[in-house]
C-alpha cells in the first residue's frame, strides 16, 4: 500500500491533485490506516497513471471520466473510446490552426518593429489596437 505522497511520486502527480481527483470521483476514495492516513493500492496507481497520461494528451476531465468508465468494462466495444479520442484529435488540430495563426501574427508584429522608441513600437501599437492585426485571432470570437 502507498501513502498519498508515495502515490504522487510514483505517478508524477501532486498530492493536492490526487485529493481533487478523489473529490470529483475520478479516483476512488482511499482506504485509511488505523492512524487515518490515506493508503492506495496498485490499481489506484494504475488508474492515476492513466489519468495523468490522458491529461498530458489534453483530454478533459469529463472525457477522462468517460474513458475510465469504459475501461472498467473491458468486454465492451471500443467505438466510444475511439469517438472520444477522435474528438480530442479534432480539438488539437483546431488548436494548432489557431496557434499557427497566432505565430504568424506575432512574427508579423515583431518583424515590423521599428527598433526605436516605445512611441514608435509596433508591438505596443498592435497590442493596443486589435484592428492592426493582419487577421482575427481572438479565441473568444471563434466560440460565438
C-alpha positions in Angstrom: 0.0 0.0 0.0 1.2 3.5 -0.8 0.7 6.7 1.1 -0.6 9.7 -0.8 2.9 11.1 -1.1 4.3 7.9 -2.5 1.4 7.5 -4.9 2.0 11.1 -6.1 5.7 10.4 -6.6 5.1 7.1 -8.4 2.6 8.6 -10.8 4.2 12.1 -11.1 1.1 13.8 -9.7 1.0 16.4 -6.9 -0.8 15.5 -3.7 -3.5 18.2 -4.0 -4.3 16.9 -7.5 -4.8 13.4 -6.1 -7.1 14.8 -3.4 -9.0 16.7 -6.1 -9.4 13.6 -8.3 -10.8 11.8 -5.3 -13.2 14.6 -4.5 -14.6 14.7 -8.1 -14.8 10.9 -8.3 -12.0 10.3 -10.9 -10.2 8.2 -8.2 -11.9 6.1 -5.7 -11.9 7.1 -2.1 -8.7 5.9 -0.4 -8.6 3.2 2.3 -7.4 4.5 5.7 -4.9 3.3 8.1 -5.5 3.0 11.8 -4.0 6.4 12.1 -6.4 7.7 9.4 -3.7 8.0 6.8 -4.7 7.5 3.2 -3.5 4.3 1.6 -3.6 3.3 -2.0 -3.1 0.1 -3.9 -1.6 -0.8 -7.2 -5.0 -0.4 -9.0 -5.2 3.2 -7.9 -1.7 3.9 -9.1 -2.6 2.4 -12.5 -5.7 4.5 -12.6 -3.9 7.7 -11.7 -1.2 7.0 -14.3 -4.0 6.6 -16.9 -5.5 9.9 -15.8 -2.1 11.7 -15.9 -1.3 10.3 -19.4 -4.8 11.3 -20.6 -4.3 14.8 -19.1 -0.9 15.1 -20.8 -2.7 14.4 -24.1 -5.1 17.2 -23.4 -8.2 15.2 -22.6 -10.8 17.0 -20.4 -11.7 15.5 -17.0 -15.2 14.7 -18.4 -13.6 12.8 -21.3 -11.3 11.0 -18.8 -14.2 10.1 -16.6 -16.0 8.6 -19.7 -12.8 6.7 -20.7 -12.3 5.4 -17.2 -15.9 4.2 -17.2 -15.3 2.4 -20.5 -12.0 0.9 -19.2 -13.9 -0.6 -16.3 -15.9 -2.6 -18.8 -13.3 -4.4 -20.9 -15.8 -6.6 -22.7 -17.5 -3.6 -24.5 -16.8 -2.3 -27.9 -14.1 0.4 -28.2 -16.1 2.5 -30.5 -17.0 5.0 -27.8 -13.3 5.3 -26.8 -12.4 5.8 -30.4 -15.0 8.6 -30.7 -13.6 10.4 -27.6 -10.1 10.1 -29.0 -11.2 11.4 -32.4 -12.9 14.4 -30.8 -9.7 15.2 -28.9 -7.7 14.9 -32.1 -10.0 17.3 -33.8 -9.7 19.7 -30.9 -5.9 19.5 -31.0 -5.9 20.1 -34.8 -8.2 23.2 -34.3 -5.9 24.5 -31.6 -2.9 24.0 -33.9 -4.6 26.1 -36.6 -5.2 28.9 -34.0 -1.6 28.6 -32.7 -0.2 28.9 -36.3 -2.3 32.0 -36.8 -1.0 33.4 -33.5 2.5 32.5 -34.5 2.1 34.3 -37.8 0.6 37.4 -36.2 3.4 37.6 -33.5 6.0 37.1 -36.2 4.5 39.9 -38.3 4.3 42.1 -35.2 7.9 41.6 -34.3 9.2 41.8 -37.9 7.6 45.2 -38.3 9.2 46.6 -35.2 10.9 49.9 -35.8 13.5 49.2 -33.1 13.1 52.8 -32.0 11.3 54.2 -29.0 8.1 52.9 -27.4 6.2 55.7 -29.1 7.1 54.0 -32.4 6.9 50.4 -31.3 4.7 48.2 -33.5 4.4 45.6 -30.8 2.8 48.1 -28.4 0.7 49.6 -31.1 -0.7 46.2 -32.3 -1.4 45.0 -28.7 -3.2 48.3 -28.1 -5.3 48.2 -31.2 -6.6 44.8 -32.4 -7.6 46.2 -35.8 -3.9 46.5 -36.6 -3.6 42.7 -36.7 -3.4 41.0 -40.1 -6.2 38.6 -39.3 -8.6 37.9 -36.5 -7.2 35.5 -33.9 -9.3 36.3 -30.9 -10.3 32.9 -29.4 -13.5 34.4 -27.9 -14.8 35.1 -31.4 -14.3 31.5 -32.6 -16.8 30.3 -30.0 -19.5 32.8 -30.6 
